[in-house]
Amino acid sequence: MAVLSTEFFPHCSPLSTHTKPYSPSSHQNCIISCINPIPNDLSSRNPPRIRVSTETRSTHFQSIDFKETHLMKLLNRSCKAGKYSESLYFLECMVNKGYKPDVILCTKLIKGFLNSRNVEKAVRVMAILESHGEPDVFAYNALISGFCKMNEIESANRVLNRMRNRGCSPDVVTYNILIGSFCSRGKLGLAMKVLDQLLEDNCHPTVITYTILIEATIVEGGINEAMKLLDEMLSKGLWPDMYTYNAVIRGMCREGMVDRAFEFIKNLPSKGCEPDVVSYNILLRAFLNRGRWGDGERLIEKMISRGCEPNVVTYSILISSLCHDGKVEDAIDVLKVMMAKGLTPDTYSYDPLISAFCKDGRLDLAIGFLDYMISNGCSPDIVNYNTILAALCKSGSANQALEIFEKLSRMGCPPNVSTYNTMISGLWNSGDRIRALEMVSEMVNKGIDPDEITYNSLISCLCRDAMVEEAIGLLVDMESSGFKPTVISYNTVLLGLCKVHNMDMAIDVLVVMVEKGCQPNETTYILLIEGMAYAGWRAEAMELANSLLSMDVISKDFFKRLNKTFPMINVYKGFTLSDIKK
């Protein structure tokens, strides 16, 4: 038999976009008082995703002698321990002795290798299964799912075609994987074509199929188009579950249709589906984001009256909204009420309070809250630490920030790219350039790739210290690393060049910026005009300003301010640059 090509890819559990996300005065006090005791229901920063399929298969074994039984035990043991390379060795030993591989174990190996991004070995397992055994739809789905996760759709399609050619028909899970992959990448049109293929193959779509499509349609086509899909789903006799309805509620709130979402929730019982705490949390967040505390109060009362108790997410939404409104003390009261009800706050609950203290310059309280979190059994995550580090650096306490930074890994919370960005900028601004640059090297050595913010921060730091040529080099490096410089990146370099009066190079940078397809904004032109004027090119600055004003590229206010700052420009009014040069 032909051996499977090595052009394939790694595992993701069958795709589904189902999640259980949550959403975060006199009315405020009423809200706090109307919440009753509720059971512990912790939230997570990474809500569990719903599996596309829950089908299971029974493991089967071949009739083999004692030695091979021992080999099978070794294979099972190593596979169970996650020693997949060792398992592959035992698998090859067995098939070389003429024994048929077990499809269940092979599927587990494929998933294991794909999870560790070892595509070559995953493909090798499938090749063994195809040559010596009988791969089934579960094995193929594992491979297709892995390839989709790596955005290798063409390879996933090749596996699908190979699957068909071997007489193994794809099931609804196969199609859901492909549909979910296309939808997650903003390719709704291709996802709909997969749905058409599903129907042509007499394969019946499920609630999950339509929910994935509805979520994607909300993003790309709007809520009204998504409602058409909901109607189509109902016409096929498929009854939406709360994941489907919550996707619709979320879509309505995202488009500002909060009252429509409220009516939708009220009508759910008539559709045979009771709204859950996720439904109410989505709407509560939408109300409070718009400052509608009275509606938020009534929503919580309705929620409780229907036997749906607030959870950690509900309280976190209240805390976040109160902090956003500057009512930090009220937010602390909500935290106390929450804990009195027997609920354990999570990092989402504490983060708005820590951010609020940092924003107010009350760093002692922010750090104290961090300690309070730990003493209450809630380990701070990197978001909490990044908030503290940024505030310390901004207040000029980069050394204190560095002390915390150096303890992060020991505390089981390794720094991420945002942490490094904060520290690089903070250390540079405090005058410790050497340590800042060491941070860049340390970050790369740890396998943490710089992002757009890293480059822009370094470019800004270099330009502030008149190291403009180095900044331009970094701008070039940024593009070669796959990050397209933004107008902010170019404006930062232009400002640096203007400060050192290198206008020739500034104009060259502007030309490159336009050639690269980055559209200059008003700030770009203002920087250039002022730079020219300060560098002594007043006539050129005047001509450029007049031209840009006539094209409505710069405002009249800026033009007036320019004339005030550089009164000599008025001397040249009415002349062109060519007139002046004569």
C-alpha positions in Angstrom: 0.0 0.0 0.0 1.0 3.6 -0.6 2.6 5.3 2.4 1.1 8.6 3.6 2.9 11.7 2.4 4.8 13.7 5.0 3.1 16.9 4.0 0.6 16.7 6.9 0.1 18.5 10.4 -0.7 18.7 14.4 -3.7 18.0 16.7 -6.3 20.2 17.9 -9.3 18.7 19.6 -12.3 18.8 17.2 -13.0 22.4 16.5 -16.0 24.1 18.0 -16.4 27.8 18.8 -18.6 27.0 21.8 -17.3 28.7 24.9 -19.0 29.9 28.0 -17.6 33.4 28.0 -18.7 36.0 30.6 -19.3 39.5 30.4 -17.8 42.1 33.8 -25.2 55.4 42.8 -28.2 54.2 44.5 -28.7 51.6 41.8 -25.2 50.1 42.5 -26.0 49.6 46.2 -29.3 48.0 45.2 -27.5 45.6 42.9 -25.1 44.6 45.7 -28.0 44.1 48.2 -30.2 42.1 45.8 -27.7 39.3 45.3 -28.5 36.1 47.3 -26.0 33.4 48.4 -25.0 31.2 45.5 -22.9 28.0 45.1 -19.2 28.2 44.3 -18.9 28.5 40.5 -15.4 29.5 39.6 -14.6 31.1 36.3 -11.4 30.8 34.2 -9.4 33.0 31.9 -9.6 30.1 29.4 -13.2 28.7 29.5 -13.5 25.0 28.5 -14.3 24.5 24.9 -17.0 22.1 23.8 -15.9 18.9 22.0 -17.4 18.4 18.6 -18.0 14.7 19.3 -18.4 12.5 22.3 -18.4 9.2 20.5 -16.2 6.5 21.9 -14.8 3.3 20.6 -14.0 0.1 22.3 -10.3 -0.9 22.3 -9.6 -4.2 20.5 -6.5 -6.3 20.5 -5.2 -9.0 18.2 -4.7 -12.6 19.3 -1.0 -12.8 19.9 1.5 -15.0 21.8 3.2 -14.2 25.1 6.1 -12.1 23.8 3.8 -10.0 21.7 1.5 -9.7 24.7 4.4 -8.3 26.7 5.2 -6.0 23.8 1.6 -4.8 23.7 1.8 -4.1 27.4 4.9 -2.0 26.9 3.2 -0.1 24.1 0.2 0.6 26.2 2.2 1.6 29.2 4.5 4.0 27.3 1.5 5.5 25.4 -0.4 6.0 28.7 2.7 7.7 30.2 2.9 10.1 27.2 6.2 8.6 25.9 5.0 8.6 22.4 8.4 8.2 20.6 9.0 5.1 22.7 5.5 3.9 21.8 6.2 4.4 18.1 9.3 2.1 18.5 7.2 -0.6 20.1 4.5 -0.2 17.4 7.1 -0.6 14.6 8.5 -3.7 16.4 5.0 -5.2 16.5 4.1 -4.6 12.8 7.5 -5.8 11.7 6.5 -9.1 13.3 3.4 -9.2 11.2 0.8 -8.1 13.8 -2.0 -5.7 13.0 -1.8 -2.3 14.8 -4.6 -1.3 17.1 -6.5 1.7 15.6 -7.3 3.1 19.1 -3.7 3.2 20.2 -2.6 4.6 16.9 -5.2 7.4 17.1 -3.9 8.2 20.6 -0.3 8.3 19.2 -1.3 10.6 16.3 -3.0 13.0 18.8 0.0 12.9 21.1 2.5 13.6 18.4 0.4 16.4 17.0 -0.1 18.0 20.4 3.7 18.2 20.7 3.9 19.5 17.1 5.8 16.4 15.9 4.1 16.2 12.5 6.5 13.7 10.9 5.9 11.1 13.6 2.2 11.6 13.5 2.3 11.0 9.8 4.5 7.9 10.3 1.9 6.4 12.6 -0.9 7.0 10.1 1.3 5.4 7.4 1.7 2.3 9.6 -2.0 2.2 10.3 -2.8 2.5 6.6 -0.2 -0.1 5.5 -0.8 -2.7 8.3 -4.2 -1.9 9.8 -7.5 -0.2 9.2 -7.7 3.5 10.0 -11.2 4.7 10.8 -12.9 8.0 10.8 -11.6 8.9 14.3 -8.0 8.4 13.2 -8.5 10.5 10.1 -10.4 13.2 12.1 -7.4 13.5 14.5 -5.0 14.2 11.6 -7.4 16.6 9.8 -8.0 18.4 13.1 -4.3 18.8 13.7 -3.6 20.1 10.3 -6.5 22.6 10.6 -5.1 23.9 13.8 -1.8 24.6 12.0 -3.7 26.4 9.3 -2.6 23.8 6.8 -6.0 23.5 5.1 -4.6 22.1 1.9 -3.0 19.2 3.7 -6.2 18.6 5.7 -8.1 18.4 2.4 -5.6 15.9 1.1 -6.2 13.7 4.1 -9.9 14.1 3.5 -9.5 13.0 -0.1 -7.3 10.1 0.9 -9.9 9.1 3.4 -12.6 9.0 0.8 -10.4 7.1 -1.6 -9.9 4.4 1.0 -13.6 4.0 1.4 -13.8 5.7 4.8 -16.7 8.2 4.7 -16.3 11.5 6.6 -18.8 12.1 9.4 -20.3 15.3 10.7 -17.3 15.7 13.1 -15.0 15.8 10.0 -17.0 18.6 8.5 -17.4 20.5 11.8 -13.6 20.5 12.1 -13.2 22.0 8.6 -16.1 24.5 9.1 -14.7 25.6 12.5 -11.2 26.0 11.0 -12.5 28.2 8.2 -14.7 30.3 10.5 -12.0 30.9 13.0 -9.9 32.3 10.2 -12.6 34.6 8.9 -13.4 32.5 5.8 -17.1 32.2 6.2 -17.6 31.7 2.4 -15.4 28.6 2.4 -17.1 27.3 5.5 -20.5 27.6 3.8 -19.2 25.6 0.9 -18.1 22.9 3.3 -21.7 22.9 4.6 -23.0 22.4 1.1 -20.6 19.5 0.7 -21.8 18.0 4.0 -25.4 18.1 2.7 -24.5 16.7 -0.7 -22.9 13.7 1.1 -26.2 13.1 2.9 -24.5 13.9 6.2 -26.8 15.7 8.7 -25.5 18.9 10.3 -25.8 19.2 14.0 -26.5 22.0 16.5 -22.8 22.4 16.8 -22.4 22.9 13.0 -24.9 25.7 12.9 -23.7 27.3 16.1 -20.2 27.6 14.6 -21.6 29.2 11.5 -23.9 31.5 13.5 -21.0 32.8 15.5 -18.9 33.5 12.4 -21.9 35.1 10.6 -22.4 37.5 13.5 -18.8 38.7 13.0 -18.8 38.9 9.2 -22.4 39.5 8.2 -24.1 40.9 11.3 -26.8 39.7 13.6 -29.6 39.8 11.0 -27.8 37.4 8.7 -27.1 35.1 11.7 -30.8 35.1 12.6 -31.5 33.7 9.1 -29.2 30.8 9.9 -31.0 30.3 13.2 -34.3 30.0 11.3 -32.7 27.6 8.8 -31.5 25.5 11.8 -35.0 25.4 13.3 -36.5 24.5 9.9 -34.3 21.4 9.8 -35.7 20.3 13.2 -32.6 21.2 15.1 -33.3 22.8 18.5 -30.6 25.3 19.5 -29.0 24.9 22.9 -27.9 27.7 25.2 -24.5 27.9 23.5 -26.3 28.9 20.3 -28.7 31.3 22.0 -25.8 32.9 24.0 -23.9 33.4 20.7 -26.9 35.3 19.4 -27.3 37.4 22.6 -23.6 38.2 22.5 -23.9 39.3 18.9 -26.8 41.6 19.6 -24.9 43.2 22.5 -21.8 43.6 20.3 -23.9 45.5 17.8 -25.4 47.7 20.5 -28.9 46.0 20.4 -29.0 45.7 24.1 -32.8 46.1 24.4 -33.3 43.6 21.7 -31.0 41.2 23.5 -33.1 41.7 26.7 -36.3 40.9 24.9 -34.7 37.9 23.3 -33.7 36.6 26.8 -37.2 37.2 28.1 -38.7 35.1 25.3 -36.3 32.1 25.6 -38.6 30.2 28.0 -41.3 30.2 25.3 -38.8 28.5 23.0 -38.3 25.8 25.5 -34.9 27.0 26.7 -34.2 28.7 30.1 -31.5 31.5 30.0 -28.5 30.5 32.1 -26.0 32.6 34.1 -23.9 33.2 30.9 -26.9 34.8 29.2 -27.5 37.2 32.0 -23.8 38.0 32.4 -23.5 38.9 28.8 -26.4 41.3 29.0 -25.3 42.7 32.4 -21.9 43.6 31.0 -23.6 45.4 28.1 -25.9 47.4 30.4 -23.1 48.4 32.8 -20.8 49.3 29.9 -23.4 51.8 28.9 -23.9 53.1 32.4 -27.4 51.6 32.7 -27.2 50.6 36.3 -30.9 50.7 36.8 -31.4 48.1 34.1 -28.5 46.1 35.5 -30.3 46.1 38.9 -33.6 44.9 37.4 -31.8 42.2 35.3 -30.1 40.8 38.4 -33.5 40.7 40.3 -35.1 38.9 37.3 -32.2 36.5 37.2 -32.5 35.6 40.8 -36.3 35.4 40.7 -36.0 32.7 38.0 -33.6 30.7 40.2 -30.4 31.6 38.3 -27.9 32.6 40.9 -25.1 35.1 40.2 -21.6 33.5 40.0 -18.0 34.7 40.2 -18.3 36.2 36.7 -21.3 38.3 37.7 -19.5 39.8 40.7 -16.4 40.4 38.6 -18.5 42.4 36.0 -19.8 44.5 38.8 -16.3 45.1 40.3 -14.9 46.0 36.9 -17.7 48.4 36.1 -17.5 50.1 39.4 -13.7 50.5 39.1 -14.2 51.9 35.6 -16.6 54.5 37.0 -14.0 55.4 39.7 -16.0 53.9 42.5 -13.2 51.7 43.9 -14.6 51.6 47.5 -17.9 50.3 46.2 -16.0 47.7 44.2 -14.3 46.6 47.3 -17.7 46.2 49.0 -18.8 44.0 46.2 -15.7 41.9 46.7 -16.5 41.5 50.4 -20.2 40.6 49.6 -18.9 38.0 47.1 -16.6 36.3 49.6 -19.3 36.4 52.3 -21.6 34.4 49.9 -18.9 31.7 49.9 -17.5 32.5 46.4 -13.8 32.6 45.8 -12.7 35.6 43.7 -10.4 34.8 40.7 -7.8 36.9 38.9 -10.5 38.6 36.9 -12.1 39.8 40.2 -8.9 41.3 41.6 -7.5 42.7 38.4 -9.8 45.8 38.0 -9.0 46.8 41.6 -5.2 46.4 41.2 -5.5 48.4 37.9 -7.5 51.1 39.7 -5.0 51.5 42.5 -2.2 51.7 40.0 -4.0 54.3 38.0 -4.5 56.4 41.1 -0.9 56.1 42.1 -1.7 54.0 45.2 1.0 51.4 44.5 1.3 50.3 48.1 -2.4 49.3 48.0 -2.0 47.6 44.6 1.0 45.5 45.9 -0.9 44.9 49.2 -3.8 43.5 47.2 -1.5 41.2 45.4 -0.4 39.8 48.7 -4.0 39.6 49.8 -4.9 37.6 46.7 -2.1 35.1 47.5 -3.2 34.8 51.2 -6.7 34.0 50.0 -5.6 31.2 47.8 -5.7 33.0 44.5 -2.4 33.0 42.6 -1.9 36.2 40.6 -1.4 35.6 36.9 0.9 37.5 34.6 -1.8 40.1 33.8 -1.9 41.1 37.5 1.9 41.3 37.7 2.2 43.2 34.4 -0.2 45.8 35.7 2.0 46.3 38.8 5.2 46.4 36.9 3.9 49.0 34.4 2.8 51.2 37.2 6.1 50.9 39.0 8.1 51.7 35.9 5.8 54.7 35.1 6.3 56.1 38.6 10.1 55.9 38.2 10.5 52.8 40.4 12.1 50.6 37.7 14.5 49.0 40.2 11.6 47.9 42.4 9.9 46.5 39.3 13.0 44.6 38.4 13.0 43.0 41.9 9.5 41.7 41.3 10.3 40.7 37.7 13.3 38.5 38.8 11.0 36.6 41.1 8.2 35.8 38.6 9.6 32.5 37.3 10.2 31.2 40.9 6.6 32.1 41.7 5.4 29.9 38.9 4.3 32.9 36.7 7.0 33.3 34.0 7.1 36.6 32.2 5.5 37.0 28.7 6.2 39.4 25.9 4.1 42.1 27.5 6.2 41.8 30.7 9.4 42.2 28.8 8.1 45.2 26.8 7.2 46.9 30.1 10.6 46.2 31.6 12.6 47.2 28.5 10.8 50.5 28.3 11.0 51.1 32.0 14.7 50.4 32.4 15.6 52.4 29.4 13.6 55.4 30.6 15.3 55.1 34.0 18.7 55.4 32.3 19.7 51.7 32.5 20.1 51.1 28.8 22.5 48.2 29.2 20.0 46.2 31.4 17.2 47.1 28.9 19.1 45.7 26.0 20.1 42.6 28.1 16.3 42.1 28.5 15.9 42.0 24.8 18.6 39.2 24.5 17.2 37.3 27.5 13.7 37.5 26.0 14.9 36.0 22.6 17.0 33.4 24.3 14.0 32.2 26.2 12.1 31.7 23.0 9.8 34.7 23.5 9.4 36.4 20.1 9.4 40.2 20.1 6.1 41.7 19.0 5.1 45.0 17.3 5.1 46.8 20.7 8.6 45.6 21.4 9.9 47.1 18.2 8.0 50.4 18.6 9.1 50.7 22.2 12.8 50.3 21.3 12.5 52.6 18.3 11.0 55.2 20.6 13.7 54.8 23.2 16.5 55.0 20.6 14.9 58.1 18.9 14.6 59.9 22.3 18.3 59.4 22.9 19.2 60.7 19.4 20.2 57.2 18.2 18.1 57.6 15.1 20.3 55.5 12.7 19.9 52.6 15.1 16.2 53.2 15.2 16.0 53.1 11.4 17.9 49.8 11.4 15.4 48.4 13.9 12.6 49.6 11.6 14.1 47.6 8.8 14.6 44.6 11.1 11.0 44.9 12.2 9.7 44.4 8.7 12.1 41.5 8.0 10.7 39.8 11.1 7.2 39.8 9.7 5.8 42.9 11.4 4.6 45.7 9.1 5.7 49.1 10.6 2.7 51.2 11.4 2.2 55.0 11.0 3.2 55.2 14.7 6.5 53.5 13.9 7.3 55.8 11.0 6.2 58.9 12.9 8.5 58.0 15.8 11.5 57.8 13.5 10.4 61.0 11.7 10.3 62.8 15.1 13.7 61.5 15.9 15.2 62.7 12.6 13.5 66.1 13.0 15.0 66.6 16.4 18.5 66.1 15.0 17.6 68.3 12.0 18.3 65.5 9.5 15.5 66.6 7.1 17.0 64.9 4.0 16.7 61.5 5.7 13.3 62.4 7.1 12.0 63.0 3.6 13.5 59.7 2.5 11.7 57.9 5.3 8.4 59.6 4.2 9.0 58.4 0.7 9.7 54.8 1.9 6.6 54.9 4.1 4.4 55.8 1.2 6.0 53.2 -1.1 5.4 50.5 1.6 1.7 51.3 1.5 1.6 53.0 4.9 -0.6 56.1 4.6 0.8 59.2 6.4 -1.6 61.0 8.8 -1.8 64.6 9.9 0.8 64.0 12.7 3.2 62.8 10.0 2.9 66.0 8.0 3.0 68.2 11.1 6.2 66.6 12.3 7.8 67.1 8.9 6.6 70.8 8.6 7.8 71.7 12.1 11.0 69.8 11.6 11.7 71.7 8.4 11.0 75.0 10.1 13.2 74.3 13.1 16.0 73.1 10.9 15.9 76.5 9.1 14.0 75.4 6.0 11.2 77.9 6.7 10.4 78.7 3.0 10.1 75.0 2.2 8.0 74.5 5.4 5.7 77.3 4.3 5.2 75.9 0.8 4.5 72.4 2.1 2.1 73.8 4.8 0.1 75.9 2.2 -0.1 72.9 -0.2 -1.3 70.5 2.5 -3.8 73.1 3.9 -5.3 73.4 0.4 -5.7 69.6 0.3 -7.3 69.6 3.8 -4.5 67.3 5.0 -3.7 69.6 7.9 -6.1 71.8 9.9 -6.4 75.6 9.8 -5.7 75.6 13.6 -2.3 74.0 13.0 -1.5 76.4 10.2 -2.3 79.4 12.5 -0.2 77.9 15.2 2.7 77.4 12.8 2.6 81.1 11.7 2.6 82.1 15.3 5.6 79.9 16.2 7.5 80.9 13.1 6.4 84.5 12.2 9.1 84.8 9.5 7.0 82.4 7.4 4.6 85.3 6.8 7.4 87.0 4.8 7.1 84.3 2.2 3.3 84.2 2.0 2.1 84.5 -1.6 5.4 83.1 -3.0 6.2 79.6 -4.2 9.4 77.8 -3.5 10.5 78.3 -7.1 9.9 82.1 -6.7 12.1 82.2 -3.6 14.9 80.3 -5.2 15.1 82.8 -8.1 
